[in-house]
Amino acid sequence: MATRETYSRKKATQRQATPPSDRVSRRPTAGAAPRTAYRRAPLASLRVFVAVAEHKSFTRGADSLGVTASAASMQVQALEEYLRVPLFRRNGRQVELTPQGALLRPKVEQALADLERAIDEARADRGSGPLRVTTIASFLAQWLLPRLPKFTSQHAGIDVQIHTSTELVDFVKTGIDAAIRFGAGAWPRLHAQKLIDEWLVPVCTPALLERHGPIAEARDLRRYRLLHSTYEPWTAWLLEGGPDEVWPSTGAAFDDAIAIVRAAEAGQGLALTRWSLVADEVGMDRLAVAGHAVHSSHAYHFVCPPAHLALEKVAAFREWLVSECARFPSPPQIAGGRVQ
């Protein structure tokens, strides 16, 4: 034991006596190339940057994300330090994007959207649960709803949830699986398939048509009490897509597509409306087409993210919808006062 203790003391004394220059050091020598220092991009700051830019305020941007204003300020500061450029001009509580920030914002927004989309497509439960479809309320009430029982009877295992909106929806954030949209057919990064063309048709009750006769030109409209729609002005029929000036201006006006159909059914006058909203009523003789149909520049489309096409519930709904639309008739044409 004594021998071991003596040996240990000698080794300790030798280590202490060894000059610092002779000790092995892990630090690089002056002539050695320094190891590259990698800085990780502050990815968490990107969403904060977008929120502050959208709200033009650190406080409101932070509130939208559920964080404090000081935390948001620190996140943006970290991003600015990483980029070595200022992203905002601060003027009290108001902030504005610098030219560098304005250039960065759309790129970050697109990158975040792509990331969310990729994560959403990778979700294991995306194909399960109900089928969530969004469309406009008028098309739902007048066209889709009467036909939907056919789909549910053929696919009893698929529960359908319908969302209505006139605005475009974010499929990732809302969890929507597919959409039926009315438009020209161009939606970036989305699959779009035209379902049916749309037409503008003048309609009234059969009794009113028998009393006043069909219409072929502007002067014929004077025989009727006109019903006006915010979205389908009579000039669209008179000029076939010309200026949006409403003529003639007398008569009741509606800003709801379904309301004007109901007013026409009640015999309140002659309405110009979309064919998809009145085709069933015309088929049941509740309404009659009083004049020629004008082809619309917009149509109904089945729209969804490309990855959703592989989902069984979406594929089944799309196939059924295409089949139903193929059977949907075009409006009757009026010529010489007779239906062609």
N, C-alpha and C positions, 0 to 999 in steps of 0.2 A: 504493500500500500504506500509506504514511504517513498519507494523508488518511483512509482507511478506519479505521485503528487509532485516529486522533484522534477520529473520529466515534463509534466504539464506546465509547471511554472517557467521552465526554460523556454518552452515553445511560445508561451505568452509574451515573455520578455523579448524574444527574437522578433515577434510580430510588431511589438511596440517600437522596437529599435529600428525596424526597417524604414528607410526614408520613404516619404510619400511618392517620390518619383519612381521607386522600384516596385511599388505595389501595382497589382493588376487592376486596371480601371475599366469599367464598362462604358464610359463616355468615349465618343469618337475623338481621335486625335485631330490636331489642327489640319493635317493634310488629308484626312478622310472626307469623302463626300457625304454631306448630311442626308439623312433619310427624308424622303418627300413627305410633307405633312398634308394629309387629305382632310378637307373640310366638308362635312356633310351638309347638304342643302337643308335649310329649316323648312321641311315640307309642311309641318303643322301650321306654319305662318301663312301659307298660300291661301287657305280658306278665309283666314282673318283678313288678309289683304283684299280679297274680293268683296267681303261683306262691308268693310269700311269704305271701299270705293263705291259700292252700290248705294249706301246710305249717306255718303259724304259726311260721316260723323263716326268718331270712335265709339261714342256712347251708344248710338243706335245700332251700329254694326256689331258691337259686343253683345247688346241685348238680343239681337237676332240669333246669335250663336250660344247664348246662355252663359257668357263669361263676363268678367268685369272689364270696365274700360281700361284700367291700368294693365290688365293682362293682355288685352288686345294691342295696346300701345307698345308693350314690350315685344310682342310677337312681330309686329311690323318693324320695330327698330332692329330686331335680329335679322329680318329679311333684308333691310336696307344695308346693314353692316356686311352681310354676306355678299350682296350684289355690288356694294360700294357706290351706290347711286341713291339719291333721294327719290322716294316714290310719291310722297305727298307734300303739299305746301300747307302748313298749319297756320290758320288764322283764327285764333280763339277756339271756339267749338266747331267751327266749320273747317273742313279740309277739302283740298282739291288735288287731283292727280297731277303730277309733273309730266312732262312729255315722255320721260322714261316709264313712268307708271301707266300712262295711257296706252303706251305700246305693249306693255307687259300684260295688262288686264285681260284682253280677249284671248290671248294664248293660254293664260292660266285657267280661265273659265272653261275653255275647250278641253284642256288637259284634265281638269277635275271631272268634267262631264264624261269624258272617255273612261276615266278610272272608275267612276261610279257604274257606268254601263258594263264594264268588264267584270266588276265584282258581282253585279246583279245577274249577269248571264252565268256566272259560275255557281250561283246559289243552288244547293242540292234540292231545295224545296220549291223552286220556281215552277215546276210542272205540276205541283200538287195544289190543292185548294180550289176555290171557285174561279170561274172565268170572269174576269173583270173587263168590261167593254165600255168605252166612252163614245158618245155621239151627241148630236144636238137634240134638244128636247122635242122640237117639231117633228123631226124624222122618227124619233122613238115613238111618239104618240100616234102618228098617222100611218106609219109604214111598218116599222119593226115590231112594235108591240102586238099587233094582230097576228103576225106570222111567227112570233117567238114560240108559242106552244108546240109548233111542229118540231122545232129543234129540241126542246126539252123532252118531248115524247120519244124522239129518236136517240137521245143521249141522256138517259135518266141519271147517269152517274155524274153529270156535269151541272153544277149549280151556277147560274148566270147572275152576275151583279152588274147593273147598268148605271153608269155615271153620265150625267148630262152637263155639258158646258159649251159655251160659244168660243172659249179660248182654247188654244192648243195646250195639251198637257205634257208633262215630263213623265215618260213611262217609268223611269227608274224611281223617282221620288214618290210617285203616286201608287206604284205597284200595279198600274193598268197593264193588261195583257195585249189588248188590241183596240183599234178605234175605227169608227166609220166617220169619215170626214168629208165635208163638202168644200170643194175648191178646185184649183187648176191641176192638182196632181203632183206638185213638186214640194216634197218635204225632205230636206237634207238628212242623210244618214238613216232614213227610214224606208222600209219596203212599202210601196204603194201600188195597189192594183185597182183599176177602175171597175166599178160595179154596174152602175147604170148612169145613162145620160139624164140630164134634167131639162125640162121645158117649162116655159111660162104659158099658162092658159087662162083665158077669161071664162069664169064659171058663174052660174046662178042656178036657181031652182028651175026644174022643167016647166013649171007653170009660168014663171017670169019670162023664160025664153019663148014660150008659145005666145005670150002676150006682146012682147016687143020685137021678136025676131032676132036672127043672128046678126053679128057685127062683122064688118069687113074693113072699115076705115074710121077715121077720127069722128066724122059727123054722125056715125051710127051710135056712138057712145052717148049722145045727147038724149037718146030715148030711155036711157037707164039712169038710175040713181047709183053713182059709183061708190065703191068701197076702196079706200086707199091703204096701201101697205108701205111702211117705211123702207122695206127691203126690196119690194118689187113695184116701183113706180110705173104708172101707166105709159110713160114715155118708152119704157123698155119694150112694150108691145107695139106702140105706135111707130117708133123709130127703129125697132128691132136692135136694141142695145145702144141707142144713141145717148144724148146728154141726159143727165139725171134730173132735169127739171120736171117736176110733177105737173102734168096737164091732162085734163082740166082739174082745177084745184078744189072744186066743190064736192061735198060728200063726206061721209064719215071716214076717219083715219085710224089705223091700228098699228101699233109697234110690235104686235105679237102675231106670228104666222098662223097659229092655230085659231086665234080669236077671229081673224078675218074669214077663215073657213067656216067657223060656226055662224058668223053673221050672214054669210052667203046662204048657208043651209036654212037659216031662219027666214029667208026671203027678203032680207034687208037691202039687197042690191046686187050689182055685178062686181065681182072681185077678180083681180089678177093674182094668181098664186102659182106655186110650184106644182107640177103634175104629180110628183110623188106624194104630195099631201092630200090630193083629192081623187086619185085614181080609184080607190075603193068606193068612195061616195058616188062617183060617176057610175061605177059598175052596179051599184045598188039603186040607181035612179034617184038618189037624194040630191044630186047636182047634175047639171048638164053643161057641156062645153059649148060656149056661145060664139066662138070665133077661132081663127087659126092659131096654132101653137107656135111659139118662138123658141128656137133652140138656145139653151143657156150656154155660156162659156165655161160654166162650172159643172162638175159632176160629183157623184158620190164615189168614194174610194175606201177600200179596206187598207188600213195602215197599221204597221207595227214594226218594232225593231227586227232586223233580219233574223236574229237568233231566236225570236219567239215563234218563227214559222215551224221550228222543229218540235215545239210543244204539242202534245197530243190534243189537248183541249182547244188550242188555237187553230190547229190544222182542221179539226172537226168543224169548228164554227165557220172558218173561212170556206171550206168546201160546201157547207150547207148554204151559206150566204150567197155564194156565186151561183148555186143552183136556183135559188129563189129569185135572184135578180135576172137570170136568164129567161125566166117565165114572165117577168113583169112587162106588160104591154106598153107600147108607145101611145101617145095621145091620139085621139081621132083627128083627122084633118077636115076642116070645114071649107067647102068650095061651092060657090053658087047657092049658098044657104042650106046646103045639105051635108050630112056627115059622110065622109069618104071611107 
